[in-house]
Amino acid sequence: MRASVDLSILSLWLRFCDKLMGSSEFSFGNIYFSYSQGLVLRATDGCLHGWTKVGECEPFDGEIAIPLRLLKGFLVGESGQFLSLTLMTDEIVLSSGNETLRMRLTGKREKQVPVEHEPVAKSDLLNFNRSLDFATSPLEEGDFALFGSFKGELLMFASTRSMICLTRLVGEAMKPFVFSFPYMSARHIVKALEVYAKNVQLSIGLGEALLIRSGDFTLQLCGEQTSFDPRIGDFLQEGEAYVVPRNFQRFVSKAAWLMPRESTVRIECAKNAMRFFGAYGTVLYKAILPFECPLRFEFEFSPHKLRSALARMSGKLSIGVGDGFVKIQDSAGRAVVVKKL
């Protein structure tokens, strides 16, 4: 098998794959070449898989594993325009300009392909990625986020011990579904799509995994079909809300700087003011924010998690109170929900 790949195209997709893989275990440090109407590149973090066509080539069977680190090192400072690949029985030869890299193959792998699926939704890349970035912003390793439809709307949803992040997506829900997926792979998608840096239409499919397809790539995300929080309808309702003073974000950010990551801060709203209280060990943090609002409520939150969510929301925030919860929302419909004390 012989193939020639444009280095500018390959460079983009290697950076894309690097983000998909993240800081995975060493066993997932390979990228994989296979044939499907051309030379196809695949990368994985163990849960998330990504495929993209990078050039034309002669047909061959199976997959060829190459350490991403080795290929990136070979291409450092390379001024040529193309990378040539030659596959022989027991080795692969990479050449560019006056340099050649030979790697002995330990055996071909069976080619992996996307799972069978049915179309469930459509959206555009920038809207999808902004929503995914916001919903997963307060999560940590081991947490899960949800993507699905509710009464014909597309939603991203993620919950932690102290708060919920919820946002609507612009797009089309073709049939009801809710899919749960791990935080770490979601963050890898966010970073990879930032590298891609173009707004294109995405087709969403669902089978044993969630598939996200554009004209240039396919992403497959592990997880399971599930359901939204039973109170999702309450969280989405638009009730009476009041504009939050801009200093609210500054006070939350300051509390995050002053308090340990595992700490919480309490907010009380009464007598035309918001009062912040945080304490740990010998440290006590208090702040008063004037707030002309008839609402009366009290809640606790993680300042670190709320700061992460607020950093992805627009500057103009509003706050309202529901049955047992407080909702902070921006003009784009991104919302943080916290339990009322």
Buried (B, 14 or more C-beta within 10 A) or exposed (E): BEBBBEBEBBBBBBBBBBBBBBEBEEEBBBBBBBBEEEBBBBBBBBBBBBBBBBBEBEEBEBBBBBEBEBBBEBBEEEEEEBBBBBBEEEEBBBBBEEEEBEBEBEEBBEBBBBBEBEBBBBBBBBBBBBBBBBBBBBBEEEBBBBBBBBEEBBBBBBBBEBBBBBBBBBBBBBEEBBBBBBBBBBBBBBBBBEBBEEEEEBBBBBBEBBBBBBEEBBBBBBBEEEEBBEBBEBBBEEEEBBEBBEBBBEBBBBBBEBBEEEBBBBBBBEEEEBBBBBBEEEEEBEBEBEBEBEBEBBBBBBBBBBBBBBEBBEEEBBBBBBEEBBBBBBEBBBBBBBBBE
